[in-house]
Amino acid sequence: MKKTIIFGVLALAAGCFAVNTACAQIQWTPEQKAVWETETTMRDLSLKGKDEKAWSYIDESYQGWRNDIAVPRSKEARIALAKYGLSQGDKNLYIELSPIDIWVKGNYAYADYFFNSFWENGAGKKMHSHGRSMDVLMKEGDKWMLVGDSGGADATSK
C-alpha cells in the first residue's frame, strides 16, 4: 500500500510538471495575463486568510455551478458556505492553478484551468482535491470580476 501511495504521488507530481511545462510555453497576450493575474490574486489572498479581500473579486451577479451541486450558487451562497467552513476551522494549505486556455474579448473573458488543492478541515484532517474549472470574468473599470464558474473536483479526489 505504501508503494502505491508513493507511486500515486510521483505520478501526480509528474503530471503537474508536464501541465505546468506545457502552460509555461504558451505566449499569453497582456489581456490574458491580466485575467490570469486576477485568478492567482484570488488564490493568494485565500491562502493568506484574506478571504474578504478575495471575495471582493466576485461580482454581485455571480452564478457558480460546481460539479457537486444541483443548481447554480449565488455570490451570497458561495460566501456563506466558505464562511461556514472557516468557522469550523477549515484552512487552505496549498492551491496550484495550471491554465489551459484564457480567452478575452473586450470586457469579457474565461479562464479554463486545472487545480490541485490541499486543505485541513476543522478536525485537523488533511484533505486533497484536483480537477478542472472554467471561470467567466467581466471587466469593471480596470478590475476583472468573477461572474461565473463551472467545474470542480474530479471523481478520484478524496
RALINLIN-V200232 format. One record per backbone hydrogen bond with DSSP energy under -1.0 kcal/mol. CO is the residue of the C=O (numbers start at 0). NH is the residue of the N-H. If there is no record, write none. Layout:
CO/NH, CO/NH
This chain:
0/4, 1/5, 2/6, 3/7, 4/8, 5/9, 6/10, 7/11, 8/12, 9/13, 10/14, 11/15, 12/16, 13/17, 14/18, 15/19, 16/20, 17/21, 18/22, 19/23, 22/25, 28/32, 29/33, 30/34, 31/35, 32/36, 33/37, 34/38, 35/39, 36/40, 37/41, 38/42, 39/43, 40/44, 41/45, 42/46, 43/47, 44/49, 45/48, 49/53, 50/54, 53/56, 54/57, 56/145, 58/61, 62/148, 63/72, 64/150, 65/68, 72/63, 73/77, 74/78, 75/79, 76/80, 77/81, 78/82, 79/83, 80/84, 81/85, 82/86, 83/87, 84/89, 85/88, 90/119, 93/117, 95/115, 97/113, 100/111, 102/109, 104/107, 106/138, 107/104, 108/136, 109/102, 110/134, 111/99, 111/100, 112/132, 113/97, 114/130, 115/95, 116/128, 117/92, 117/93, 118/126, 119/90, 120/123, 124/120, 126/118, 128/116, 129/153, 130/114, 131/151, 132/112, 133/149, 134/110, 135/146, 135/147, 136/108, 137/144, 139/142, 142/139, 144/137, 145/58, 146/62, 147/135, 148/64, 149/133, 150/66, 151/131, 153/156
